[in-house]
Amino acid sequence: MKKTAQKMVVANWKMHGNLKQNQTLLEAYIRTLDNLPHTQVVVCAPYPYLAQLQSLLADTDIAWGAQNIAKMERGAYTGEVSAEMLRDFGSTHVIIGHSERSTAYCESDENIAQKFMVAKKHGLTPILCVGETLIEREAGMQENVVAKQLDTIIRMYGAQVFADAVISYEPIWAIGTGLAATPAQATEMHKFIHDKIAVLDEAAAKRLKILYGGSVNPQNALQLMVVKNCDGGLIGRCSLNAQEFEQICMAAERVSQSDE
């Protein structure tokens, strides 16, 4: 990561793309998003395309990674992909615990914590997704839900492991719905996450990035990026559109510049 980078914008392609589409999209990324002095851009793609990302992005400042990782390091685990395998293709980041995975595959908080730690052990930056459902939000349980997700990692490995990691607050009710959290809701939760880690390990909290994810688009990116304790965004649908993703990254860049 560039030492001058203040914001981080992560493209989560989910299960989209093919070799031809990816090349067109990545070439557009490179034309507009390489060498941003204040923003780190990261692309998280499906496993089969990591070699393509490595080939096209190796000489740029755009980093890349995966959308999941095995909690085991190696062995007879058919269909799993290890941290060492991700590193073989130059990956530097990995998304962990995204609700689209944890819900569909019934991942426990303990499994997610193990994945978080194996990523750290192998020099990958984990991007840990946390967030609540609409029912939990309406019941006022959002902080309890997020606290439980973080507490499992803290209990198993200690708060210090959040140093140089990334947490993405992604309210489940906002993902893919077009209904993003309000700046007030994002401010409240980002402060809660930051303060929870800071109480236990202030040094780790200073080195932790907290992103917002969930229906970020060019129209709301700027108002979300200026939220206190917001270090950027995890972008799904709009990352598949080069122009929209560029606008979101440029919003992050403007906020970073104004913070200097």
N, C-alpha and C positions, 0 to 999 in steps of 0.2 A: 504494500500500500504506500502511496506517495505520502511523505511526511507532512506536506502542506494540506492534504485533504482534510476538510472539516465535516463535510456531509458525505453520505453514502447512499447511492441509489442502486437497488438490486432488481434486475429483470428476472422474473420467475416465468419461464416459458410454459411450465406445466407440461401436459402431454400434447404439445403442438410442434409442428415443424417437419421439414424434410431437407435433404441436402441442398436442393436448389433454393428453396425459400430461405433457409438459414443463411446461405451465402449472401443473398440479396440484403437480408436484414442486417447481418453483421457488417457488410461493406458500408451500409448507411450509418450504422453506429460509429464506425471508424472515421468516416468523413466528418461527423459533427461532434463526437463525444470523446475522441482521443485527446489527451493532453489538457483536460480540464484542470486548472491549477488548484481548485478548492473542493472538488467533488470526486470521490472514488466511484466508478461505475463497475458493477459486477454483473455477469450474465450466468444464471443457473439454468442449465439445459438438461434434457433427458440424457441418460447415460450414453446411448449410442453416438451422440454428437459431440462428446468431449474431445475426441481427436480433431474434429473439424474446428472447434473453438481454439484448441491449442495451435493448430496450423495458421488460422487467420488472425488470432489476437496476440500471438507470442511477442511480436515486436511493437505492441501498443501498451498504453497505460490502462487498458480495460482488462479487468481480472475476470476469471470464470470459475465455475464450480458446479456442483450437483444439487439435486433436490431431495436426496435421501442418502443414508449410509447404513451399513450393517453395524450392529453393536458388537459383533465378534470381529477379531482381527484376521482370522483365516480358518479354514476347515471345511467340513462336509456340510455346507449350508447352501444347497442348490438355489440359484436365483438371486443370491445376495451379492453385494458389491462392497468391498472393503475400503478402508481409508488408504491403504497402500496403493490400491488400484486407482483411486481418484488422484493420488499424487503422481502416479505414472503419467497421467495426462495433463500435468501442470495445474491441476485444480488447487485453488487456495481457499475456497469457501464451500460450505455445504448447508443447505436448509434442513432444519431438524424440527420434527413435531408439527408440521403444517397440519391444520385441522382437516384438510381434504384427505390426508393420509391417516391421521390418528383416528378419525371417525370411521373411515372405510375399512381399516385394517386393525381396529381395536387396539391401538398402541397404548400401553400404560405409561404413566408418568415415569416409572422406573426404567422402562425401555428407552424412553426419550432421554432420560438422564444419562444412561449408559452410552447412547449414541453421541451425546454432547461431549462426554469425557473422552471417548475414543478419537473423536475429531481433534480435540485439543492435544491429546497425546501425540498425534501424528502431524502436528503443525498446521492443521486446517482451522480456519475461522468458522466456528459454528454460528449459524443464524437461527436462533431459537424462537419459534413462533408460540405466542401465548395469546389468549383471548377468551371471551365469554360468548355464550349463545344469547339470542334475543330474550328468551325466557329468563335467563340468569341476569341480564341487564335490567329487565323490567322489575325483577324482584330485588334489585339493589345489591346483588351478590357478586358484581364484577370484580371487586378487589379481592374477595375471598377466593374466587376461582383462579385468578392470576397468581395470587399468593401461594396457593396449593401447588401450582405448576412449578413455581420457582423453589418452593420449600423442599421439594423432592431432591433437586440438584444440590441445594445447600446442605441438606441432611446427609447426603451420600458423599459429597466431595468438598463442601465448604464454599463460602461466598467468594473466596479468592479466585475461583475458577472463572468468574465472570470478567476478570481483567482481559482485555483484548478480544472479548467475545462480542456478539451482537444479539440483542433481543428485539424481535419485531412484535409490536403490539398489533394484533390482527383480530378485531372483534369479528367473531364468526358470522354474525348477522350482516356484516358489511361486505364480506368476500363475494365478489361476483354479482352483487345485487344492484350496484349503481348507487347505493346509499352509504356514503362514507360517514364515519364518526364526525361530529362537529368539532371545531377547534377546542371548545370548552371540554368536551368529553375526552379528546386526545390529551389535552393539557393535564387533566386530572389523573389519567392513567399513567402517562409518562412520568409525572412527578411521583406517583405511588411506586412505580418500579424503581426509579432512581433512588428514592429515599430508602426503600426496603434494602437495597444492596448497600447503600452508603452507611446505614446504621451498623451493619455487620463488618464492612470492609470499605472504608472511604477511598483507599487507593484503587481498589478494583472498580468502584463506581466511576471514578474519574477516567478510567481506561475502557469503560463499557460504552458501546454505541446502542442507542435505542431508536429503532425505526418505527414508522407507522405503515401499516398495510391494510388494504381493504377498500376497493373502489377509488383508489387515487387516480385522478385524471388531470389533463392540462388546466381544467377550470378550477379545481380545488387544491392543486398541488402547492401553490404559494402560501395559501392560508394555513395549510397543514405543516409546511416546512418551517414556518416561523414560530411554531409552538415551542415553548420552553422545554428543554430536554429532548427535543426531537432532532435526531441526527441524520434524518433522511427517510427513504421510503422503500418498501418492498412492493414491486409493481407487477401485477399479473397481466390482465387483458391488454392494457395499454403498452406493455413492453413488446407486443407483437406488431405494433404499428410504429415504424421508425420515427415518423414525425411527432406523434403523440409522446413517445418516450423521450425524444429529444427535448420537447417543451418541458416535461417534468424535470429532467436533469438540469436544464437551464434555470428553472425556478430554484432548484437546490443551490446551483452555483451563485445565483444572485443573492440568496440569503447568506451564503457563506462569505461572500465578499463584503456584505454589509456588516457582518459580525466582526470583521477585522478591526 
